């Protein structure tokens, strides 16, 4: 089968389009070539002819680099009118072309799955994040063999491939050291050659649980460690090795830092760069950015600035004594984001130094979704919101003051995240934020593409409507690959995306994208190529804490739809549903067709584990767990829920007079449960996301020799109080009540450990002694869930 490729080469004063034919197969892998040698009984009777290498790529196939940040809104970067200095994004934009109507899937896992496969996110099983997957077809979180990734396809064609940073596309319960590894980045169903990063949806940037290929490793012990710096170092080293060992082999790098997803962790000096920058508050910041967006030509002159929703506080509503806290949260976020962009620039610098930049195609996707409003009212421990635990800002400021005040924000003692007002400002001029699939604040993100050899720099933004599912087809056309019909013997689903190559040298080329649906947790919309967009808000507003009243009885049939003509209404400011009811009905029908074809049904399937069936969320199905002292680093979603379910923990161990250390720990300093021995006493802490810490301590000294310790926890109801009793050799030594409990998880990327507390320590009592290994012998630790 012959493949056609449209590729752009620079010619004198013009970009010339030409066609290239590359031999390829309809199915992968390619069959091995047969040997032309003839074997006889002896060497003398044999003819030796070595197999000539078969190349499936053009001789000058470009290197491919995809850079994608996390949870940063479309209005934030400096080159497009924003307040955050982004030297690397500015550089790629200046050296290439940009797109101001490029879109994502409004949520982490869905966008990443769509980008890496060229398919719509539900058809890759990611209608929801991995941690909230369920058994509805479009929401399983199980990457299917029918949607081969860019890495897998390019690998068969001869590319070397590597991914660095955040992954978030492996089933949460399958991220343990025992696998299964099929859906890990280097697994057979995904296909990267190398991976260095974390598997979960978020992580501490100071103490991440890192995976190298399939091995979970301790945080590197380096001075001033930060995860973004680490993955930049790793990517640079990988590129250097690749260039040294196989300089003729092209490579594909996917670099996706945890920044700027919560928790917002950054060095103080980076946050200090923005001191005073946001003192006017989010309402004024929004007006300022809107004016600059128009001034620099990033958005059309006729664009209208959408209004702040009634459910979101204005800056004037924030009490004076809370403003310093809210401002510092935004300064940290801005510094965190600039830091990530700056380190992305180190990869570009390395390509320059190695002489590879000219023929490297870089896609800089500014974000996997809009700014996150999940920080709600501003927080020092952002998973409070995901666990549905109500707090007041005063609680956060009180707990922060106990830790050392504002200077502690951004450190390894907080999992801070900013007020939703800042996220809304980051979405300027749009209405929504992350998790909003109905409005572009959740789905629209700047894209910059640079390929010095073949793309002439052009300041005019491309305005064609495109989506992350278009990146894979673009890569394939550039290289000369027809998407395979079969991979590893499995028939492939058709591509949903289309190539963007037609826009490379034609800024005003008519758009070619057909209907594109959007859906995230029942929030939904649909685009049609005539410029109409219909949308319906789902039952939840992401910046409003808790679950809406009556959500158990919610039906998508009762949601109100809006209608926009985005040809002249860039920001979705003018709802035309009443003026054009027939057009709205037409688009609702198209959405229904797309939803059925793409496994979106049931609408709201992504809320199943959140609202109707929490037990359906990924977890370890065991009800009894037996551990030994060498079991450490068990990812929280695959471990025992000792903080969320009634349970009995029994520890059999040897105690000496000087015994000390952690017996077991789940979670991190931002939230968790721990039991430890220190100074002859038994200690227990239930750390409810730093807001409430319940400590128990035995009154009498512990015995020596063979000892049995029991911790019995009785939880009245989800998020309810817990009655906790500590017993030594059958005798109760401490008893107390935990006022409230976590229902989902303490962390996304920390772990359950026996005999130590890896990564981030749960308690301040041994914070400076982490991992505070137990210096004795634990024979057995058993956990049984109680009814």
Secondary structure as UniProt FT lines:
FT   STRAND          2..11
FT   TURN            12..13
FT   STRAND          14..23
FT   STRAND          27..28
FT   TURN            44..45
FT   TURN            59..60
FT   STRAND          63..68
FT   TURN            74..75
FT   HELIX           78..80
FT   HELIX           87..95
FT   STRAND          97..99
FT   STRAND          102..103
FT   HELIX           108..117
FT   HELIX           121..124
FT   HELIX           130..132
FT   HELIX           137..139
FT   TURN            145..146
FT   HELIX           150..157
FT   STRAND          160..166
FT   HELIX           172..174
FT   TURN            177..178
FT   TURN            182..183
FT   TURN            185..186
FT   TURN            188..190
FT   STRAND          194..198
FT   STRAND          210..212
FT   TURN            213..214
FT   STRAND          215..217
FT   TURN            223..224
FT   HELIX           227..245
FT   TURN            247..248
FT   STRAND          251..256
FT   TURN            259..260
FT   HELIX           268..272
FT   TURN            273..280
FT   HELIX           282..295
FT   TURN            296..297
FT   TURN            301..302
FT   TURN            310..311
FT   HELIX           315..317
FT   HELIX           320..353
FT   TURN            354..355
FT   HELIX           357..359
FT   STRAND          360..365
FT   TURN            374..377
FT   HELIX           383..386
FT   TURN            387..388
FT   HELIX           393..403
FT   HELIX           406..408
FT   TURN            409..410
FT   TURN            412..413
FT   HELIX           420..426
FT   TURN            427..429
FT   TURN            434..435
FT   HELIX           440..443
FT   STRAND          447..450
FT   TURN            452..454
FT   STRAND          466..467
FT   TURN            468..469
FT   HELIX           470..479
FT   STRAND          486..487
FT   TURN            488..489
FT   STRAND          490..491
FT   HELIX           501..503
FT   TURN            507..508
FT   STRAND          516..520
FT   TURN            521..522
FT   STRAND          523..527
FT   TURN            529..530
FT   STRAND          532..536
FT   TURN            542..543
FT   TURN            549..550
FT   HELIX           551..553
FT   HELIX           556..558
FT   STRAND          561..565
FT   TURN            566..568
FT   TURN            570..571
FT   TURN            577..579
FT   HELIX           581..597
FT   TURN            598..599
FT   TURN            603..604
FT   HELIX           605..607
FT   HELIX           608..612
FT   HELIX           614..616
FT   STRAND          624..627
FT   TURN            629..630
FT   STRAND          634..635
FT   HELIX           636..638
FT   TURN            642..644
FT   STRAND          647..655
FT   TURN            657..658
FT   STRAND          661..668
FT   TURN            669..670
FT   STRAND          671..678
FT   TURN            679..680
FT   STRAND          681..688
FT   TURN            689..691
FT   STRAND          692..697
FT   STRAND          705..715
FT   TURN            718..719
FT   STRAND          722..728
FT   TURN            729..730
FT   STRAND          731..738
FT   STRAND          751..754
FT   HELIX           764..769
FT   TURN            770..771
FT   STRAND          777..785
//
